[in-house]
Amino acid sequence: MAHRGGGEVSSTLAPSPATVSESAVLRPLLRRNAAVIQGTFATLWAVRFALVTGAWLESAAVALVAVGASVLAFRDTRGLQARTAFRTAAGRRFLRPVTIATVVQILASILLPMAVGMLGGEGLVMPTVALTISTFLIWFARPLALPAVAWVGGAWTVVAISLPLGASGATMVAATCAVASAALLVSTWCTARAATH
C-alpha cells in the first residue's frame, strides 16, 4: 500500500524491468501459467474419457486436483504479475521459444491427425494428438527447469506409441484419454509444487 497526499492508494506488486530475473520471476511465472494450462487440459482429457466410459466421478476428481494445483501455484507466486514481467526485454527473450514451440505443437496437433486420417488411419487420430503433446512436454521441461516433466512426457510418449499395438476402437480411445489425463495431472502437480523454487 502506498500513501499519497494523505490518501491511501493501493499498488500492485509488479517487478520492475531492472529486477526481472529468470530464476526469481520469469520461471516461477511460467511454472504457474503452465500448471493452470496443463490442469485444464488434464480435465478436458478426463471429460473425453468420461464420454466414452461414463466415468464422470473420476473426471470430477481430476478437475478438483487440477484446481487445487492451480490454487497452489497462484498462492506461492502471489504478487508476481505475468503481464508486466513478460513484457520486459528479458521476459520477451525468455518467453519467445516457449511461444514458438507452443504454436508448433498446436499446428502439429491439428495437421498430423488430419494427415493420419486422410491416409486411412482414423483410429490413430487421438493417439497422434496425444503424441504431439507428450513430445512437447519433453521439450517444455527445459524452460521450466523441471526434469520430472521430461520424464512424464517421455513415459507418455512411449505409452502413446504402444497403445495402438494392443488396443483399438473405444478401448484405445479410453486408454489414450486416461493416460493423457493422468500424465498431464502429474505434470501439473510437479509444476505447481515447483512454482516458487
Secondary structure, 3 states (H helix, E strand, C coil): CEEECCEEECCCCCCCCCCCCHHHHHHHHHHHHHHHHHHHHHHHHHHHHHHHHCCHHHHHHHHHHHHHHHHHHHHHCCCCCHHHHCCCHHHHHHHHHHHHHHHHHHHHHHHHHHHHHHCCCHHHHHHHHHHHHHHHHHHHHHHHCCHHHHHHHHHHHHHHHHHHHHCCHHHHHHHHHHHHHHHHHHHHHHHHHCCCC
